[in-house]
Every structure is written in C-alpha cells, then in structure tokens.
C-alpha cells in the first residue's frame, strides 16, 4: 500500500515569517515532554533563528514595497531579495542569475534603495 501526499496549498514566506511559525511549533512541542523535536525541525528552527533579520510584519511590508516597484513583477524574486538583503549591485544581480531577464543599472539601484531602508 502506497500513501500519497498531495500539496493542497502553497504560500511563499520570508525567513522571518517562517521563524514566527516555527517558534510556535517549538513552544507547542516544549509543553509536551513526550514529544521531541525531529532533526529536520530542529535544523529548520536553527536556520531561521540564524538568518531571520527582520520582524515578520516588516518583511511583509518589504515584499509589498518591492512588488509595488515597476521593475519587479516576480513575487518569488521579491521574497528572495527580502531573505538575502543584497547590498550591492553584484549581490542583487546574483538573485536574478536564474531569471530569463536582466535589469539595468538604474532598475537595480531602485531596488537597492528599497533594500537600504530595511537593511
């Protein structure tokens, strides 16, 4: 007998939002002495604690502000920018390395101006 798992819904999250959700899971597990954190969950919590720089509300505002720019339409790229907080054109270009389009220097500067407000 094979058990299939189906993805019902997906929602992109920033690392800060994931940290908030995982901290709730961690607190719930801490209340029950019989339930231990599985290795994968413990590593995910460790990762989000290390790399989450912004508050969840702040990261949501950041994503919205990036998507409001005329130069950025791809939601997944906006989430990558929020998670990585690139500070230079070179770092920002690396975010767009897998995309089928490239941005001009002025467009990159426009995005970096928004990043500078949150970094």
Secondary structure, DSSP 8 states (H G I E B T S, - for coil): --------------HHHHHHHHHHHHHHHHH-TT----HHHHHHHHHHHHH--S-HHHHHHHHHHHHHSTT---HHHHHHHHHH---SHHHHHHHTTTSS----HHHHHHHHHHHHHH-
